[in-house]
Amino acid sequence: MQPLNRQLIGLALCVAVVTAGCSSTAPAAPTGQSGGDSSRGAGDATVGGDGAATDTGNSDGADAGAAESDGDATKFDASTADQVDVGSEIPSFFKDVAEGSTGDVDYDLLDPADTVDSADTGPVDTGPVGGMGLEVVYAHSSSQLFKLDKGLFSLVGAFQFDKKSGQVTDIALDDDGDLFAVTFNDVFACDKGSASCKWLATLPQSFNGLTFVPKDVLVPGKAALIGIANSGDWNLIEVVGNTAKVTKLGAYGGFSSSGDAFSVEKVGTYATVKAGFGGGDKLVQVNPATGSVIKTIGDCGVSDLWGVAWSSGVLYGFAATGGVYSIDVNTGKASSIAGMLVPNGISWWGAGVSTRAAGG
């Protein structure tokens, strides 16, 4: 009978273990999981969409008399775009975890099985020029700023001035990508994300062209702002306090300014000019320190290229008629860019790109 007793005792123990296992409460999820996933959830919640906040108030900066003014312009405020208050706007199931709710939480929803750790995705491409967007071209009418990125135009907004508004005759971007603009009378520092401009100084003369030349060309360690007069004079603009000091450095010599120039490290300094004050445009290479023409490249075949800028191997020309062209730096010939969609009714007044659009 001893073997039978051992069997009965063993059976009783098994029944007891099974009974205890069935009647116990399911274990709570580890605290570490809820805390870690709530952080990831809050982080995901802060990533906004592509929309931008807009202020539909009237533009006090745009000149109502400008030929291409759109009247009441919409102000695009990029400062509030893509911002989410993670304390009040995150989805409720994230809130439950963050606040230590005792309610039922689907942890599989918070931590999907197929989630890939970012460390396993390989190196991240930060984009050209250090991921700073220095290769992006900006172009404008007398009253509105546009961005040209990867062949597509987008409206930044109407120029807004804190004071002394006017028609913008040209823009320029320095080695950090900061944007500056001139009207017929004044110089401004502008936010390229919203087109809002802060007055810096009144100019002693008008310029129809504006560019920065790379650092160390004229000013040690800094890019220098150059204003180009209709006559072709090449002027250094230095803002001291609320005063703009203008120093003539030289001139194109034999040419007048068609409307713009650009200077990019590793690429060179080029301008669109006219022989006299009429006729078609020519592309010339320029000494950035003096403005003197080094070489006449050739006829563009297009008149009034009031904006030029270089990016990703392409020299863009922006015409007063609204056309956008690719200019051959070896011949000067301007060709229409097939498939490029240009804003309706636009008249380009200028363009700009950073002096470090090619890197460096």
Secondary structure, DSSP 8 states (H G I E B T S, - for coil): -HHHHHHHHHHHHHHHHHHHHHHS------HHHHHHHHHHHHHHHT---S---EE-S--SSS-TTSTT--SS--EE-GGGTT---TTTSS-HHHHHHHTT--S---HHHHS-TT---GGGS------SGGGT-TT-EEEE-SSEEEEEETTEEEEEEE-EESSS---EEEEEE-TT--EEEEESSEEEEE-TTT-EEEEEEE-SS--SEEEEE-TTSSBTTB-EEEEE-TT-EEEEEEEETTEEEEEEEEE-SS-EEEEEEEEETTTEEEEEEESSSSS--EEEEE-TTT--EEEEEEE-S-S-EEEEEEETTEEEEEETTS-EEEE-TTT--EEE-TT----TT----EEE--TTTT--
